[in-house]
Amino acid sequence: MTLSGFLFFVLALFCFCTVYSRLTVAKLHNMDSFIQAVQQVEDTNPGLSPLELVRALRRTAGHDDMMTIHFLGASYNLTKTAILTASSFRFFDKAIHHIVTDSGEERGVVLAPDGTTVALAPLLLGIESGLKVKLKGTPAVGIFPLTLGRTLGLSFLSLQDFPPSYRLGPNGCWDSVAHPKMFKLSRSATLATDAVINGGMDGLILGTDLSNLPASKQPLALSEILRGYYNFILHEGQGLDDVTSHISPRRRELSRAILKPLDLHSQVMETLALVWKLENTEWIALDTGVGKAVKDGLDAFVHKYWDCPHIIPRCQWGAKAHRGTPIPLFLPLQFLYVHHTYEPSLPCLSFQKCSHNMRAMQRFHQDDRGWSDIGYSFVVGSDGYVYEGRGWKHRGRHTRGHNDIGYGVSIIGNYNATLPSRHAMDLLRHRLTRCAVDGGGLAANFTIQGHRGWEHFRE
């Protein structure tokens, strides 16, 4: 082989590997891969506005239903046709189109860097709604119906014969956090799975932010909008206490701040009335139980997604199996015991670091202490999330002589000389305890007692 022939072979091999690597990344169902794909479209279409791009993505996913057209217009009348290549069209079609299969696999969802799972369809509809308000000067009337209102209303209505808590959710587990390709739900799906609610809250927040941009300020590219919200970095000594920007770990408090001033019951009922009008389903409007179904459902929504913290499940942080048979708790419980981990001594500020700490603590408890599992019921990180230990139903090993009458919750870090962050304390004091009282179906009354790190545990 000549030198020029060899160089051509190496160049061809490099190009093939680069393309293959991009295709491999594109198959991963995480937010980073989606943002990279969006940026590739932006790079190959100079001057493309974020509104044009998000409309093209809506057209690709086939999300031109009657309500979307009512608020946003038909994407096929508004979109340039040559934005997406055949390969990017196939990627976005699979990435955005939401469906739950008969086997319980939820598609159209991605794993965000903060460890939560987000449905892309309501996220993008919220962003498009906000961009339309900003760039076209239209009233901000469709953001809530398209992101949360329709999904919540129809879920409450379709499952009104079930207890309100079963009309929402569930969450699920990824086949791999490092290389996510399949997300499987923990039980039968409702219309409002956790991922759909997360995507709806994110779309509501970003859409509202975009609609409120000052007239002199132009919106960023779509990839930058997503990257700023999901790909943040918390610095040591800062944490969430000092963050003023809108980022995904704050989705529950931010969405609550946007929607709490509104009459949510009226908003959802108006959304359902519009659905009935657009789809000519007048018989539903005559159902006298709709108002109560919406009220009960909204009570469950507010409690589960606003009062309670987001709890990262065991499968998400990589927990090993409980050794032996877990011992059930006899509910309700009356006490909650607060610890700090002592070791790890530093607060964890990311899903990756908190997950690593959880695995290290479980390994220490199981291998060094000889316990059946991590001792805590729950662990609070400084990344904005609570991590599931032994959970609501199984007895922990956290406070000698009290394991069967209370939960043990620890905050990651050594707090002999300093206090945890305000945000971490609020997650525990104002949200996890409130969730346990009735959202977890557990204790009617709690007494919170302090305790030190794991070196003081005994059965």
C-alpha positions as CSV (number, residue, x, y, z in Angstrom):
1,M,0.0,0.0,0.0
2,T,1.3,3.4,-0.9
3,L,1.7,6.2,1.7
4,S,-1.2,8.2,0.1
5,G,-3.3,5.1,0.0
6,F,-2.5,4.4,3.7
7,L,-3.3,7.9,4.7
8,F,-6.6,7.7,2.8
9,F,-7.4,4.5,4.6
10,V,-6.7,6.0,8.0
11,L,-8.8,9.1,7.2
12,A,-11.7,7.0,6.0
13,L,-11.4,4.9,9.2
14,F,-11.4,8.0,11.3
15,C,-14.4,9.4,9.6
16,F,-16.3,6.1,9.9
17,C,-15.4,5.9,13.6
18,T,-16.5,9.5,14.2
19,V,-19.8,8.9,12.5
20,Y,-20.3,5.6,14.3
21,S,-19.5,7.3,17.6
22,R,-22.1,10.0,16.9
23,L,-24.7,7.4,16.0
24,T,-23.9,5.5,19.2
25,V,-24.2,8.6,21.3
26,A,-27.5,9.5,19.6
27,K,-29.0,6.2,20.6
28,L,-28.5,7.0,24.3
29,H,-31.7,8.3,25.9
30,N,-30.2,11.1,27.9
31,M,-30.6,14.9,27.8
32,D,-27.0,15.4,26.7
33,S,-27.4,13.3,23.6
34,F,-30.6,15.2,22.8
35,I,-29.0,18.6,23.2
36,Q,-26.0,17.5,21.0
37,A,-28.5,16.5,18.3
38,V,-30.3,19.8,18.5
39,Q,-27.0,21.7,18.3
40,Q,-26.0,19.7,15.2
41,V,-29.2,20.9,13.5
42,E,-28.4,24.5,14.6
43,D,-24.8,24.3,13.3
44,T,-26.0,23.0,9.8
45,N,-28.8,25.7,9.6
46,P,-27.2,29.1,10.3
47,G,-29.7,31.7,11.1
48,L,-32.4,29.2,12.2
49,S,-34.5,30.7,14.9
50,P,-35.3,28.6,18.0
51,L,-39.0,28.9,17.2
52,E,-38.5,27.5,13.7
53,L,-36.5,24.6,15.1
54,V,-38.9,23.7,17.9
55,R,-41.8,23.8,15.4
56,A,-39.8,21.4,13.1
57,L,-39.3,19.1,16.0
58,R,-43.1,19.2,16.7
59,R,-43.8,18.3,13.1
60,T,-41.3,15.5,13.2
61,A,-42.9,13.9,16.3
62,G,-46.4,14.3,14.7
63,H,-47.8,16.3,17.6
64,D,-50.3,18.4,15.7
65,D,-53.4,17.5,17.6
66,M,-56.4,19.8,17.8
67,M,-55.4,21.6,21.0
68,T,-51.8,22.2,19.9
69,I,-53.0,23.6,16.6
70,H,-55.5,25.8,18.5
71,F,-52.8,27.5,20.5
72,L,-49.7,27.2,18.3
73,G,-50.9,26.7,14.8
74,A,-50.3,23.7,12.5
75,S,-46.6,23.0,12.3
76,Y,-46.8,21.9,8.6
77,N,-48.0,25.4,7.7
78,L,-45.3,27.2,9.8
79,T,-42.2,25.1,9.3
80,K,-39.5,25.1,6.7
81,T,-39.2,21.7,5.1
82,A,-35.4,21.3,4.7
83,I,-34.3,21.8,8.3
84,L,-33.8,18.1,9.3
85,T,-31.8,15.5,7.4
86,A,-33.2,12.0,7.1
87,S,-31.0,10.7,9.9
88,S,-31.9,13.5,12.3
89,F,-35.5,13.1,11.4
90,R,-35.5,9.5,12.5
91,F,-33.6,10.3,15.7
92,F,-36.0,13.1,16.8
93,D,-39.1,11.1,15.8
94,K,-38.0,8.3,18.2
95,A,-36.7,10.7,20.9
96,I,-39.8,12.9,21.2
97,H,-42.8,10.8,20.4
98,H,-44.2,9.7,23.8
99,I,-45.7,6.2,24.2
100,V,-45.9,3.5,26.9
101,T,-45.7,0.0,25.5
102,D,-47.7,-3.1,26.7
103,S,-44.6,-4.3,28.5
104,G,-44.4,-1.0,30.5
105,E,-41.5,0.6,28.6
106,E,-41.9,4.4,28.5
107,R,-40.6,6.0,25.3
108,G,-40.1,9.6,24.4
109,V,-38.3,10.2,27.7
110,V,-34.7,11.0,28.5
111,L,-32.5,10.9,31.6
112,A,-31.5,14.4,32.8
113,P,-28.1,15.0,34.3
114,D,-29.7,15.6,37.7
115,G,-30.9,12.0,37.8
116,T,-34.6,12.6,36.9
117,T,-36.5,11.4,33.9
118,V,-38.1,13.9,31.5
119,A,-40.7,13.5,28.7
120,L,-39.6,15.7,25.8
121,A,-43.0,16.4,24.2
122,P,-44.5,18.6,27.0
123,L,-41.1,20.2,27.5
124,L,-40.9,21.3,23.9
125,L,-44.5,22.4,23.7
126,G,-43.9,24.7,26.7
127,I,-40.8,26.2,25.1
128,E,-42.6,26.7,21.8
129,S,-45.5,28.4,23.6
130,G,-43.1,30.8,25.3
131,L,-41.1,31.6,22.1
132,K,-44.3,32.3,20.3
133,V,-45.3,34.8,23.0
134,K,-41.9,36.4,22.9
135,L,-41.3,36.5,19.1
136,K,-44.8,36.9,17.8
137,G,-46.3,39.1,20.5
138,T,-49.3,36.7,21.1
139,P,-51.0,36.4,24.5
140,A,-49.5,33.8,27.0
141,V,-52.6,31.6,27.1
142,G,-51.5,28.1,26.0
143,I,-48.5,27.3,28.2
144,F,-50.3,25.7,31.1
145,P,-52.9,23.7,29.0
146,L,-50.2,22.3,26.7
147,T,-47.7,21.4,29.4
148,L,-49.8,20.3,32.4
149,G,-53.4,21.2,32.2
150,R,-54.6,18.8,29.5
151,T,-52.6,15.8,30.8
152,L,-53.7,16.3,34.4
153,G,-57.4,16.8,33.5
154,L,-57.6,13.8,31.2
155,S,-55.7,11.6,33.7
156,F,-58.0,12.6,36.6
157,L,-61.1,12.0,34.4
158,S,-60.1,8.7,32.9
159,L,-59.2,7.2,36.3
160,Q,-61.9,8.8,38.5
161,D,-63.0,5.4,39.8
162,F,-59.5,4.9,41.2
163,P,-58.1,6.5,44.4
164,P,-56.7,10.0,43.6
165,S,-53.1,8.9,44.3
166,Y,-53.3,6.3,41.6
167,R,-54.3,8.8,38.9
168,L,-50.7,10.1,38.7
169,G,-47.3,8.5,38.0
170,P,-45.5,6.1,38.2
171,N,-41.8,6.5,38.2
172,G,-39.5,3.8,36.8
173,C,-36.0,2.6,36.3
174,W,-33.4,2.9,33.5
175,D,-31.6,-0.2,32.2
176,S,-28.4,1.8,32.8
177,V,-27.7,5.2,34.2
178,A,-24.4,5.5,32.4
179,H,-25.8,4.3,29.0
180,P,-29.6,4.7,29.2
181,K,-31.5,3.0,26.4
182,M,-34.7,1.8,28.0
183,F,-36.9,3.2,30.8
184,K,-39.4,0.8,32.4
185,L,-42.2,1.9,34.7
186,S,-42.7,0.4,38.1
187,R,-46.5,-0.2,37.6
188,S,-49.2,0.5,35.1
189,A,-49.0,3.9,33.5
190,T,-51.4,6.8,33.8
191,L,-51.6,9.5,31.3
192,A,-49.6,11.6,33.7
193,T,-46.5,9.6,34.4
194,D,-43.7,11.1,36.5
195,A,-41.6,11.8,33.4
196,V,-44.6,13.5,31.7
197,I,-45.1,15.7,34.9
198,N,-41.4,16.5,35.0
199,G,-41.4,17.5,31.4
200,G,-44.6,19.5,31.9
201,M,-43.2,21.4,34.8
202,D,-39.9,22.1,32.9
203,G,-41.9,23.2,29.8
204,L,-44.0,25.5,32.0
205,I,-41.0,27.1,33.7
206,L,-39.0,27.6,30.5
207,G,-42.0,28.7,28.5
208,T,-42.9,31.3,31.2
209,D,-39.3,32.5,31.3
210,L,-39.2,32.9,27.5
211,S,-42.5,34.7,27.4
212,N,-41.3,37.2,30.1
213,L,-38.0,38.1,28.4
214,P,-37.5,41.9,28.1
215,A,-38.3,43.3,24.7
216,S,-34.7,44.2,24.1
217,K,-33.4,40.6,24.8
218,Q,-33.5,37.9,22.2
219,P,-34.0,34.2,23.2
220,L,-30.9,31.9,23.1
221,A,-30.6,29.0,20.7
222,L,-32.7,26.0,21.7
223,S,-29.6,24.0,22.6
224,E,-28.5,26.8,24.9
225,I,-31.9,27.1,26.5
226,L,-31.8,23.4,27.4
227,R,-28.1,23.4,28.4
228,G,-28.6,26.3,30.8
229,Y,-31.5,24.6,32.6
230,Y,-30.2,21.0,32.7
231,N,-26.3,21.2,32.4
232,F,-25.6,23.4,35.4
233,I,-22.7,22.9,37.9
234,L,-23.0,23.6,41.6
235,H,-19.8,24.7,43.2
236,E,-18.6,23.7,46.6
237,G,-19.5,26.3,49.2
238,Q,-22.4,27.5,46.9
239,G,-25.0,24.8,46.5
240,L,-28.6,25.6,45.7
241,D,-28.9,28.3,48.4
242,D,-27.1,30.8,46.2
243,V,-28.6,29.8,42.9
244,T,-31.0,32.4,41.4
245,S,-31.1,30.9,37.9
246,H,-33.8,28.5,37.0
247,I,-32.4,24.9,36.9
248,S,-34.0,21.5,36.9
249,P,-33.5,20.5,40.6
250,R,-35.8,23.5,41.5
251,R,-38.6,22.5,39.1
252,R,-41.1,21.7,41.9
253,E,-40.6,25.0,43.8
254,L,-40.5,27.0,40.5
255,S,-43.7,25.5,39.1
256,R,-45.4,26.0,42.4
257,A,-44.5,29.6,42.4
258,I,-45.9,30.1,38.9
259,L,-49.1,28.2,39.4
260,K,-50.0,28.8,43.1
261,P,-51.5,32.3,42.4
262,L,-53.9,30.7,39.9
263,D,-57.1,28.9,40.5
264,L,-55.9,25.5,39.3
265,H,-59.3,23.9,39.5
266,S,-60.7,26.5,37.1
267,Q,-57.7,26.2,34.8
268,V,-58.0,22.5,34.4
269,M,-61.8,22.6,34.0
270,E,-61.4,25.3,31.3
271,T,-58.8,23.1,29.6
272,L,-61.1,20.1,29.6
273,A,-64.0,22.2,28.3
274,L,-61.7,23.2,25.4
275,V,-60.8,19.6,24.7
276,W,-64.5,18.6,24.6
277,K,-65.2,21.5,22.3
278,L,-62.4,20.7,19.9
279,E,-63.0,17.0,19.8
280,N,-66.8,17.2,19.9
281,T,-67.1,15.0,23.0
282,E,-70.1,16.8,24.6
283,W,-71.1,13.7,26.6
284,I,-68.1,14.0,28.9
285,A,-69.1,17.6,29.7
286,L,-72.4,16.3,31.1
287,D,-70.6,14.0,33.6
288,T,-71.4,15.7,37.0
289,G,-68.5,13.9,38.6
290,V,-65.8,15.7,36.6
291,G,-65.5,18.6,39.0
292,K,-64.9,16.3,42.0
293,A,-62.5,14.1,40.0
294,V,-60.5,17.2,39.1
295,K,-60.5,18.5,42.7
296,D,-59.4,15.2,44.2
297,G,-56.8,14.8,41.5
298,L,-55.3,18.2,42.0
299,D,-55.1,17.6,45.8
300,A,-53.1,14.5,45.0
301,F,-50.9,16.4,42.5
302,V,-50.1,19.3,44.8
303,H,-49.2,16.8,47.6
304,K,-47.1,14.5,45.4
305,Y,-45.3,17.0,43.3
306,W,-45.2,20.2,45.4
307,D,-45.4,19.2,49.0
308,C,-43.2,16.1,48.7
309,P,-39.5,16.2,47.6
310,H,-38.4,14.3,44.5
311,I,-37.0,11.0,45.9
312,I,-34.3,9.3,43.7
313,P,-35.2,5.6,43.8
314,R,-32.7,2.9,44.7
315,C,-32.4,1.7,41.1
316,Q,-31.4,5.1,40.0
317,W,-28.4,5.5,42.4
318,G,-27.2,1.9,41.8
319,A,-28.2,0.2,45.1
320,K,-27.3,-3.4,45.6
321,A,-30.1,-5.8,46.7
322,H,-31.2,-6.1,50.3
323,R,-29.5,-9.1,51.8
324,G,-32.1,-11.5,53.2
325,T,-35.8,-10.5,53.7
326,P,-36.6,-6.9,54.6
327,I,-38.4,-6.5,57.9
328,P,-41.7,-4.6,57.3
329,L,-42.6,-1.6,59.5
330,F,-45.9,-1.5,61.3
331,L,-47.5,1.8,60.3
332,P,-48.1,4.5,61.2
333,L,-44.9,5.6,62.8
334,Q,-44.5,8.5,65.2
335,F,-40.9,9.5,65.0
336,L,-38.2,10.7,62.5
337,Y,-34.6,10.6,63.6
338,V,-32.2,13.1,61.9
339,H,-28.5,12.2,61.4
340,H,-25.5,13.4,59.5
341,T,-23.3,10.9,57.7
342,Y,-20.1,12.2,59.2
343,E,-18.4,10.2,56.4
344,P,-18.7,11.2,53.6
345,S,-17.8,14.5,55.2
346,L,-18.5,16.8,52.3
347,P,-21.9,17.7,51.0
348,C,-22.7,16.2,47.6
349,L,-23.6,18.7,44.9
350,S,-24.5,16.5,41.9
351,F,-26.4,13.3,41.1
352,Q,-23.2,11.5,40.2
353,K,-21.5,12.4,43.5
354,C,-24.5,11.8,45.7
355,S,-25.1,8.4,44.0
356,H,-21.4,7.5,44.6
357,N,-21.8,8.4,48.2
358,M,-24.9,6.3,48.5
359,R,-23.1,3.3,47.1
360,A,-20.2,3.9,49.4
361,M,-22.4,4.0,52.4
362,Q,-24.3,0.9,51.4
363,R,-21.1,-0.9,50.9
364,F,-19.8,0.1,54.3
365,H,-23.0,-0.9,56.0
366,Q,-23.3,-4.2,54.3
367,D,-19.6,-5.3,54.1
368,D,-18.0,-3.6,57.1
369,R,-21.0,-3.5,59.5
370,G,-22.5,-6.8,58.3
371,W,-26.0,-5.2,58.0
372,S,-28.5,-6.3,55.4
373,D,-28.7,-2.9,53.7
374,I,-27.9,0.8,54.0
375,G,-29.0,1.8,57.5
376,Y,-31.0,4.9,56.6
377,S,-34.5,5.2,55.5
378,F,-33.7,8.2,53.4
379,V,-30.6,10.4,52.7
380,V,-30.7,14.1,51.8
381,G,-28.2,15.4,49.3
382,S,-27.2,19.0,48.6
383,D,-28.1,18.6,45.0
384,G,-31.8,19.3,45.6
385,Y,-32.9,15.6,46.0
386,V,-33.7,13.0,48.6
387,Y,-32.3,9.5,48.0
388,E,-34.2,6.3,48.9
389,G,-32.5,4.1,51.4
390,R,-34.7,1.4,53.0
391,G,-37.7,3.6,52.1
392,W,-41.2,4.0,53.7
393,K,-42.1,0.4,54.3
394,H,-39.0,-1.4,55.6
395,R,-37.3,-1.2,59.0
396,G,-34.0,0.6,59.0
397,R,-30.9,0.3,61.2
398,H,-30.2,3.9,62.2
399,T,-31.1,4.6,65.9
400,R,-30.6,1.9,68.5
401,G,-33.8,0.8,70.1
402,H,-35.9,3.0,67.9
403,N,-35.7,1.5,64.4
404,D,-39.2,0.0,64.5
405,I,-40.9,3.2,65.6
406,G,-39.4,5.8,63.4
407,Y,-37.6,6.7,60.2
408,G,-33.9,7.5,60.0
409,V,-32.9,10.3,57.7
410,S,-29.3,11.5,57.2
411,I,-27.9,14.5,55.4
412,I,-24.7,13.8,53.5
413,G,-21.8,15.7,55.2
414,N,-20.1,16.3,58.5
415,Y,-22.0,19.0,60.4
416,N,-20.3,18.9,63.8
417,A,-19.1,22.5,63.2
418,T,-21.4,23.8,60.5
419,L,-25.0,23.6,59.5
420,P,-26.3,21.9,56.3
421,S,-27.5,24.2,53.5
422,R,-30.8,25.9,54.0
423,H,-32.2,24.1,50.9
424,A,-31.2,20.6,52.2
425,M,-32.8,21.4,55.6
426,D,-36.0,22.6,53.9
427,L,-36.1,19.3,51.9
428,L,-36.1,17.4,55.2
429,R,-38.0,19.7,57.6
430,H,-40.8,21.0,55.3
431,R,-41.1,18.4,52.6
432,L,-40.0,14.9,53.5
433,T,-41.8,15.0,56.8
434,R,-45.0,16.4,55.2
435,C,-44.8,13.7,52.6
436,A,-44.5,11.0,55.2
437,V,-47.5,12.1,57.2
438,D,-50.1,11.2,54.5
439,G,-48.4,11.2,51.0
440,G,-46.5,8.1,52.0
441,G,-49.5,6.8,53.8
442,L,-47.5,6.5,57.0
443,A,-47.4,8.4,60.2
444,A,-50.1,10.7,61.6
445,N,-47.7,12.5,64.0
446,F,-44.0,12.9,64.0
447,T,-41.5,13.9,66.6
448,I,-38.1,14.9,65.0
449,Q,-35.1,14.0,67.0
450,G,-31.4,14.6,66.2
451,H,-28.6,12.0,66.1
452,R,-25.0,11.8,64.9
453,G,-23.4,9.8,62.1
454,W,-23.5,6.1,61.3
455,E,-20.8,5.2,63.9
456,H,-23.6,5.4,66.5
457,F,-26.1,3.0,64.9
458,R,-27.1,-0.2,66.6
459,E,-30.1,-2.5,66.0
